[in-house]
Amino acid sequence: MKKLLFILTLLFLFTLNIGAASTEDSTSFNIATDIAGLTQVIISDGAYNPTDKASFEYISPMGADSDNPVIFINDGFNTSHPLAVYAMTNVPGSYTIKTTAKPLKNAGGHVIPYSVKVGNGSPVVVSANTNITFSTFNQSSGLYFVKQTFDLSVTSDALSSAEAGSYTSAWTVELIKN
């Protein structure tokens, strides 16, 4: 009798379950977004260590694309300017940051030699067009930041023995996807 009562109880519960709510219809949806490629390179002093887009955008750029050019001042000592090249990208790939350092010369073509030292490398004297590689890196995911310090220097002897005039050197720093 207990077995019969147990079986009847199970059948009753099973019957209730069949009569429970059933899915009559369903729909689905997709969630999507587009993230634009973001690749940028700037020059500034070496004081910044960006960790996100906002801190990268906070960096005050130097050079021709800004109101803040790099200027050597003849103060009777070796003159140097510590700088850094900063890059940011969210596009996966292999990259090189490079430039062609051009001579520091005046309108008459007279040249003041100067040196470029990248990171802990050896200084390279620039008196003619000189290729400089700042960094090579691989970006594989997310937003990636690179900082490479470099130093521009000119001796006071080179400045004091130069012909009078304004001397300039225009560089274009390139972030190249290899």
ZAGU-677983 format. One record per residue: residue number from 0; x, y, z of N, C-alpha, C, CB in turn. Coordinates in steps of 0.05 Angstrom, whole numbers, plus 5000, padded with zeros to 4 digits. Each point is the difference from the previous one (the first is absolute). Glycine has a CB too. Layout:
BEGIN
DRENMAR    k  n.east  n.north  n.up  ca.east  ca.north  ca.up  c.east  c.north  c.up  cb.east  cb.north  cb.up
DRENMAR  NUM       X        Y     Z        X         Y      Z       X        Y     Z        X         Y      Z
...
# end
This chain:
BEGIN
DRENMAR    k  n.east  n.north  n.up  ca.east  ca.north  ca.up  c.east  c.north  c.up  cb.east  cb.north  cb.up
DRENMAR    0    5016     4976  5000     4984      5024   5000    5017     5025  5000     4964      4975   5024
DRENMAR    1    5058     5025  4992     5018      5023   5000    5012     5004  4973     5010      4992   5049
DRENMAR    2    4996     4986  4937     5012      5002   4974    4979     5013  4981     5029      4959   5008
DRENMAR    3    4947     5032  4993     4979      5011   4983    4996     5030  5005     4978      4955   4998
DRENMAR    4    5021     5052  5028     4997      5028   5007    5024     5017  4990     4973      4986   5041
DRENMAR    5    5050     5003  4961     5024      5014   4991    4999     5003  4969     5026      4981   5039
DRENMAR    6    4966     4999  4947     4998      5001   4971    4979     5020  4991     5015      4952   4997
DRENMAR    7    4962     5048  5017     4979      5019   4994    5009     5029  5005     4965      4965   5011
DRENMAR    8    5049     5039  5010     5011      5027   5007    5019     5009  4978     4995      4990   5049
DRENMAR    9    5023     4992  4942     5018      5007   4978    4985     5007  4975     5035      4970   5020
DRENMAR   10    4945     5014  4973     4984      5006   4976    4986     5026  5002     4994      4951   4993
DRENMAR   11    4995     5055  5031     4986      5026   5004    5020     5023  4997     4968      4977   5032
DRENMAR   12    5055     5021  4980     5020      5022   4997    5010     5002  4971     5015      4992   5048
DRENMAR   13    4988     4986  4939     5008      5001   4972    4978     5013  4983     5027      4958   5007
DRENMAR   14    4949     5037  4999     4977      5012   4985    5000     5030  5005     4974      4957   5004
DRENMAR   15    5031     5052  5021     5001      5028   5006    5022     5014  4985     4982      4991   5045
DRENMAR   16    5040     4996  4952     5024      5011   4986    4994     5003  4971     5030      4979   5033
DRENMAR   17    4955     5003  4955     4993      5002   4972    4982     5024  4995     5004      4950   4995
DRENMAR   18    4979     5055  5024     4982      5023   4998    5013     5026  5007     4963      4969   5010
DRENMAR   19    5062     5032  4998     5014      5025   5007    5004     5016  4975     5023      4978   5039
DRENMAR   20    4985     5048  4965     5004      5018   4978    5022     4990  4981     4986      5038   5029
DRENMAR   21    5009     4965  4946     5019      4991   4980    5007     5024  4982     4983      4952   5001
DRENMAR   22    5040     5047  4987     5008      5022   4982    4985     4998  4974     5046      5001   5021
DRENMAR   23    4939     5019  4973     4984      5001   4976    5015     5013  4977     4959      5002   5028
DRENMAR   24    5060     5016  4979     5015      5014   4980    5025     5011  5013     4958      5012   4974
DRENMAR   25    5062     4994  5010     5025      5012   5011    5012     5017  4978     5008      4961   5031
DRENMAR   26    5010     5056  4978     5015      5017   4981    5028     5002  5011     4958      5026   4985
DRENMAR   27    5060     4983  4999     5027      5004   5009    5010     5027  4989     5009      4950   5002
DRENMAR   28    5013     5059  5009     5011      5025   4990    5031     4999  5003     4958      5026   5011
DRENMAR   29    5055     4990  4973     5030      5002   5001    5007     5027  5012     5005      4969   4960
DRENMAR   30    5017     5031  5054     5011      5025   5010    5026     5004  4984     4979      4995   5047
DRENMAR   31    5025     5029  4943     5024      5005   4984    5010     5029  5003     4985      4965   4966
DRENMAR   32    5039     5039  5029     5011      5027   5000    5024     5001  4981     4985      5008   5048
DRENMAR   33    5023     5015  4943     5023      5003   4983    5020     5017  5016     4973      4996   4957
DRENMAR   34    5052     4995  5044     5022      5014   5013    5018     5010  4977     4997      4973   5044
DRENMAR   35    5006     5053  4954     5017      5011   4978    5029     4995  5007     4966      5035   4990
DRENMAR   36    5050     4961  4989     5029      4997   5004    5011     5027  5010     5003      4965   4964
DRENMAR   37    5014     5033  5056     5012      5023   5012    5030     4997  5000     4959      5007   5030
DRENMAR   38    5054     5010  4954     5029      4998   4999    5011     5029  4999     4999      4956   4975
DRENMAR   39    5019     5050  5044     5010      5027   5002    5029     5000  5011     4953      5017   5007
DRENMAR   40    5063     5002  4984     5027      5003   5010    5005     5030  5005     5016      4959   4974
DRENMAR   41    4997     5047  5048     5006      5028   5007    5028     5001  5013     4951      5011   5006
DRENMAR   42    5060     5013  4995     5026      5006   5013    4994     5019  5023     5027      4993   4957
DRENMAR   43    4986     5002  5066     4997      5017   5023    5024     4996  5018     4949      5000   4997
DRENMAR   44    5051     5012  5027     5021      4994   5019    4994     4972  5011     5008      5049   5011
DRENMAR   45    5011     4940  5003     4997      4972   5010    4986     4997  5026     5041      4992   4977
DRENMAR   46    4943     5028  5032     4988      5000   5026    4974     4983  5002     5019      5044   5006
DRENMAR   47    4971     4947  4972     4974      4986   5000    5003     4970  4997     4980      5041   4980
DRENMAR   48    5001     4945  5032     4999      4970   4997    4971     4993  4996     5041      4993   5030
DRENMAR   49    4949     5010  4946     4971      4996   4995    4992     4970  5004     5001      5038   4968
DRENMAR   50    4975     4959  5044     4990      4974   5005    4972     4996  4988     5027      4998   5042
DRENMAR   51    4961     5024  4949     4974      4999   4988    4998     5023  4980     4979      4978   5041
DRENMAR   52    4999     5023  4944     4998      5020   4979    5000     5029  5011     4974      4967   4973
DRENMAR   53    5012     5037  5050     5000      5026   5012    5027     5010  5008     4954      4990   5016
DRENMAR   54    5063     4992  4996     5026      5008   5008    5019     5005  4976     4994      4974   5043
DRENMAR   55    5001     5012  4935     5015      5004   4975    4993     5028  4989     5001      4950   4990
DRENMAR   56    4973     5056  5010     4991      5026   4989    5008     5023  5017     4962      4976   4979
DRENMAR   57    5045     5019  5046     5009      5021   5019    5029     5010  4993     4971      4979   5035
DRENMAR   58    5044     5005  4951     5028      5007   4993    5001     5025  4983     5013      4951   5003
DRENMAR   59    5004     5067  5005     5003      5025   4984    5021     4995  4978     4988      5029   5041
DRENMAR   60    5002     4971  4934     5019      4995   4978    5020     5022  4995     4965      4972   4980
DRENMAR   61    5058     5021  5009     5021      5019   4993    5005     4997  4970     5021      5000   5046
DRENMAR   62    4989     5020  4942     5009      4998   4972    4983     5017  4981     5016      4955   5010
DRENMAR   63    4986     5039  4964     4988      5016   4979    4970     5000  5001     5039      4990   4972
DRENMAR   64    4949     4988  5039     4970      4998   5001    4989     5014  5025     5003      4958   4974
DRENMAR   65    5014     5056  5041     4991      5013   5025    5011     5028  5001     4997      4955   5024
DRENMAR   66    4996     5059  4997     5011      5027   5005    5025     4998  5018     4954      5020   4995
DRENMAR   67    5058     4957  5007     5021      4995   5019    5024     4987  4986     4966      4995   5037
DRENMAR   68    5050     5021  4947     5023      4988   4986    5023     4994  5019     4986      5025   4959
DRENMAR   69    5031     4957  5032     5024      4994   5016    5021     5020  4991     4989      4950   5004
DRENMAR   70    5023     5064  5016     5020      5021   4994    5025     4995  5017     4963      5033   4989
DRENMAR   71    5060     4968  4997     5025      4998   5014    5008     5029  5008     5015      4959   4974
DRENMAR   72    4994     5044  5051     5009      5026   5010    5029     4998  5006     4954      5011   5019
DRENMAR   73    5062     5008  4971     5029      5000   5005    5005     5014  5026     5010      5001   4951
DRENMAR   74    4993     4982  5070     5004      5010   5027    5029     4996  5009     4952      4991   5011
DRENMAR   75    5066     5003  4970     5028      4995   5008    5007     4972  5009     5001      5048   5012
DRENMAR   76    4979     4935  4988     5004      4972   5008    4989     4982  4978     4996      5012   5049
DRENMAR   77    5010     4962  4953     4987      4981   4982    4970     5003  5004     5040      4968   5001
DRENMAR   78    4945     5034  4978     4971      5004   5002    4987     4974  4991     5004      5050   4992
DRENMAR   79    4977     4940  5024     4986      4976   4992    4970     5003  5007     5041      4972   5007
DRENMAR   80    4943     5014  4979     4971      5000   5004    4991     4971  5002     4995      5044   4976
DRENMAR   81    4998     4947  5048     4988      4973   5002    4971     5001  4990     5031      4988   5039
DRENMAR   82    4963     4994  4943     4973      4998   4989    4991     4971  4999     5009      5041   4972
DRENMAR   83    4966     4956  5019     4990      4972   4997    4981     5000  4976     5005      4990   5050
DRENMAR   84    4995     4987  4937     4979      4995   4979    4980     4981  5013     5033      5007   4961
DRENMAR   85    4942     5000  5036     4978      4984   5011    4982     4990  4977     5001      5027   5044
DRENMAR   86    4991     4948  4958     4982      4989   4980    4978     4985  5014     5037      4996   4966
DRENMAR   87    4939     5005  5021     4977      4986   5011    4986     4987  4976     4995      5033   5039
DRENMAR   88    4997     4942  4964     4984      4987   4979    4983     4978  5012     5036      5010   4966
DRENMAR   89    4941     4985  5021     4983      4977   5007    4997     4982  4976     4976      5028   5034
DRENMAR   90    5041     4976  4945     4999      4984   4976    5022     4979  5002     4980      5039   4972
DRENMAR   91    5013     4935  5030     5020      4979   5002    5020     5001  4976     4967      4972   5026
DRENMAR   92    5058     5023  4980     5020      4998   4979    5028     5006  5011     4966      5013   4967
DRENMAR   93    5053     4987  5015     5028      5006   5006    5005     5028  4991     5014      4951   4995
DRENMAR   94    5000     5065  5021     5004      5029   4995    5029     5008  5003     4954      5008   5015
DRENMAR   95    5053     5013  4971     5026      5013   5003    4995     5030  5003     5024      4964   4973
DRENMAR   96    4990     5049  5046     4999      5029   5003    5028     5010  4991     4965      4999   5039
DRENMAR   97    5035     5018  4940     5026      5009   4990    4998     5028  4989     5012      4953   4988
DRENMAR   98    5011     5058  5006     5002      5027   4988    5025     5002  4984     4974      5020   5038
DRENMAR   99    5027     5001  4946     5025      5008   4988    5008     5026  5013     4990      4976   4955
DRENMAR  100    5032     5023  5061     5010      5024   5013    5014     5016  4979     5004      4977   5045
DRENMAR  101    4988     5048  4952     5012      5017   4979    5020     5019  5013     4959      4997   4972
DRENMAR  102    5060     5013  5013     5021      5018   5011    4987     5026  5011     5033      4981   4968
DRENMAR  103    4980     5030  5052     4992      5026   5012    5015     5020  4983     4991      4982   5048
DRENMAR  104    4995     5032  4934     5014      5019   4982    4985     5026  4997     5020      4961   4976
DRENMAR  105    4996     5059  5015     4988      5026   4995    4993     5004  4971     5026      5018   5039
DRENMAR  106    4964     5005  4954     4992      5006   4972    5024     4998  4981     4963      5029   5017
DRENMAR  107    5061     4977  4993     5024      4999   4983    5011     4972  4997     5010      5046   5014
DRENMAR  108    4978     4934  5000     5009      4972   4997    5021     4992  5021     4990      5004   4952
DRENMAR  109    5017     5014  5066     5020      4993   5021    4986     4982  5020     5025      5043   4994
DRENMAR  110    4990     4936  5015     4989      4979   5017    5013     5001  5027     4991      4972   4960
DRENMAR  111    4992     5025  5061     5010      4995   5027    4994     4970  5006     4992      5049   5016
DRENMAR  112    5029     4935  4989     4996      4972   5006    4988     4997  5028     5038      4987   4970
DRENMAR  113    4944     4994  5032     4989      4993   5026    4997     4970  5003     4974      5044   5000
DRENMAR  114    5021     4947  5024     4998      4971   5005    4972     4992  5008     5048      5000   5013
DRENMAR  115    4945     4975  4979     4975      4988   5009    5008     4974  5014     4973      5021   4961
DRENMAR  116    5017     4976  5063     5005      4975   5015    4972     4988  5008     5045      5017   5018
DRENMAR  117    4949     4960  4971     4975      4986   5005    5003     4981  5024     4986      5005   4951
DRENMAR  118    4998     4999  5070     5001      4982   5023    5028     4999  5011     4963      4973   4982
DRENMAR  119    5047     5003  5022     5027      4996   5011    5021     4995  4978     4980      4981   5041
DRENMAR  120    5011     5024  4934     5018      4996   4977    5023     5020  4998     4962      4980   4976
DRENMAR  121    5055     5017  5005     5022      5018   4996    4990     5025  4984     5033      4961   5000
DRENMAR  122    4978     5062  5006     4992      5024   4985    5008     4998  4971     5005      5027   5042
DRENMAR  123    4978     4983  4941     5005      5001   4971    5002     5030  4992     4976      4955   4992
DRENMAR  124    5047     5052  4996     5003      5028   4991    4985     5005  4974     5045      5002   5023
DRENMAR  125    4940     5019  4977     4984      5007   4976    5012     5025  4988     4958      4981   5020
DRENMAR  126    5054     5015  4956     5010      5023   4984    4990     4997  4971     5041      5004   5030
DRENMAR  127    4945     4974  4965     4986      4995   4974    4975     4984  5007     5044      5000   4972
DRENMAR  128    4939     4995  5009     4976      4985   5005    5007     4973  5013     4976      5022   4962
DRENMAR  129    5013     4971  5061     5007      4977   5015    4975     4985  5009     5043      5022   5015
DRENMAR  130    4955     4952  4977     4977      4984   5009    5002     4992  5029     4995      4983   4953
DRENMAR  131    4984     5022  5062     4999      4993   5029    4976     4982  5004     5023      5044   5013
DRENMAR  132    4981     4933  5000     4977      4983   5008    4997     5003  5030     5008      4967   4962
DRENMAR  133    4969     5041  5046     4994      5004   5029    4991     4974  5013     4988      5047   4991
DRENMAR  134    4995     4938  4995     4989      4976   5012    4988     4982  4979     4991      5025   5043
DRENMAR  135    5008     4949  4963     4984      4981   4984    4984     4984  5021     5034      4997   4961
DRENMAR  136    4941     4997  5033     4984      4986   5020    4977     4985  4986     5011      5035   5034
DRENMAR  137    4978     4946  4980     4977      4985   4990    4976     5006  5019     5030      4963   4981
DRENMAR  138    4948     5044  5007     4975      5005   5014    4982     4976  4994     5005      5051   4998
DRENMAR  139    4985     4936  5023     4983      4977   4995    4971     5003  5009     5041      4973   5003
DRENMAR  140    4954     5043  5018     4973      5004   5009    4997     5025  5017     4994      4950   4999
DRENMAR  141    4982     5061  5000     4994      5023   5017    5014     5025  4990     4994      4970   5038
DRENMAR  142    5007     5050  4979     5013      5025   4994    5029     4999  5011     4956      5026   5002
DRENMAR  143    5063     4978  4981     5029      4995   5006    5015     5027  5000     4998      4953   4980
DRENMAR  144    5019     5051  5039     5016      5025   5002    5030     4994  4999     4963      5021   5027
DRENMAR  145    5052     4996  4959     5029      4998   4999    5012     5027  5007     4997      4963   4964
DRENMAR  146    5024     5037  5051     5015      5024   5007    5029     4994  4995     4965      5016   5034
DRENMAR  147    5049     5000  4950     5029      4997   4997    5013     5027  5004     4994      4961   4967
DRENMAR  148    5024     5041  5052     5013      5025   5005    5023     5004  4980     4988      4997   5049
DRENMAR  149    5018     5028  4946     5024      5006   4984    5010     5028  5008     4983      4972   4961
DRENMAR  150    5042     5033  5033     5012      5025   5008    5013     5013  4976     5008      4982   5046
DRENMAR  151    4987     5044  4951     5013      5016   4979    5021     5017  5014     4958      5001   4970
DRENMAR  152    5066     4999  5020     5020      5017   5013    5019     5013  4979     4998      4970   5040
DRENMAR  153    5011     5052  4967     5019      5015   4984    5021     5012  5019     4965      5010   4963
DRENMAR  154    5060     4990  5029     5021      5011   5018    5000     5030  4999     5028      4959   4994
DRENMAR  155    4980     5054  5027     5001      5029   5000    5021     5009  4980     4986      5002   5048
DRENMAR  156    5035     4983  4947     5020      5007   4980    4987     5001  4972     5036      4979   5028
DRENMAR  157    4947     5002  4966     4987      5000   4974    4981     5024  4997     5002      4950   4999
DRENMAR  158    4985     5057  5023     4982      5024   4999    5017     5026  4998     4965      4975   5027
DRENMAR  159    5056     5027  4990     5015      5025   5000    5017     5005  4975     5000      4996   5050
DRENMAR  160    5006     4982  4936     5017      5004   4976    4983     5001  4974     5037      4976   5024
DRENMAR  161    4936     5023  4979     4983      5001   4977    4996     5028  4989     4976      4960   5018
DRENMAR  162    5020     5041  4956     4994      5026   4987    4973     5011  5010     5025      4985   4959
DRENMAR  163    4973     5041  5043     4975      5012   5010    4977     4993  4982     5026      5038   5019
DRENMAR  164    4950     4959  4993     4976      4993   4984    4982     4981  5015     5025      5008   4958
DRENMAR  165    4952     4988  5031     4981      4981   5011    5004     4973  4988     4966      5037   5008
DRENMAR  166    5036     4942  5008     5005      4973   4991    4975     4983  5006     5050      5005   5008
DRENMAR  167    4942     4979  4974     4977      4983   5004    5005     4972  4989     4970      5040   4998
DRENMAR  168    5015     4941  5013     5000      4973   4990    4972     4989  5004     5050      4993   5012
DRENMAR  169    4938     4999  4966     4972      4990   5001    5000     4970  4998     4983      5042   4979
DRENMAR  170    5005     4945  5041     4998      4971   5000    4971     4992  4996     5040      4997   5031
DRENMAR  171    4955     4980  4958     4974      4988   4999    5003     4973  5013     4985      5025   4958
DRENMAR  172    5002     4971  5065     5001      4975   5014    4977     4983  4990     5022      5020   5042
DRENMAR  173    4984     4955  4950     4980      4983   4988    4995     4975  5017     5013      5017   4954
DRENMAR  174    4961     4977  5048     4992      4975   5013    4991     4982  4977     4986      5021   5045
DRENMAR  175    5030     4959  4948     4995      4984   4976    4991     4972  5008     5035      5026   4975
DRENMAR  176    4943     4965  5013     4991      4973   5004    5014     4983  4979     4954      5014   5019
DRENMAR  177    5063     4967  4991     5016      4984   4982    4984     4978  4986     5038      5008   5030
# end
